[in-house]
Amino acid sequence: MCNAVIQHITPELVRGVTIPELCRVLKSNGTLQLMFKVGEGIKTLYDKDYDSIRTFQMYEAVEIVELLSGLGLEVIERDGDKLGGLMYFTDTKPSDHCLLFARKAR
């Protein structure tokens, strides 16, 4: 489970270390839950929960899905009332997020 973490890590480390390591340690047929802020570049927002201005690294969902796919994970598609696919929501900052579940095939 990796919720709202990669938005605090540089893209180079996310692509080269963080996500590959999450995939490496995941068991075969294991599921990764990943949530991140959606967009491009860096975004600075007022965070009322922390009463401060905060800066976040943004990621495009397609970029993350391609990275996961190259590392042997596949996004779990929605099945009836079960969560799946790419799910989007906006938080109170406001900022768009993506939540996905991916399964390791091997």
PyMOL commands that set and color helices and strands:
alter all, ss='L'
color gray80, all
select helices_A, chain A and resi 6-8+11-25+61-70
alter helices_A, ss='H'
color red, helices_A
select strands_A, chain A and resi 2-3+31-37+42-47+52-57+73-75+87-90+96-104
alter strands_A, ss='S'
color yellow, strands_A
deselect
rebuild
show_as cartoon
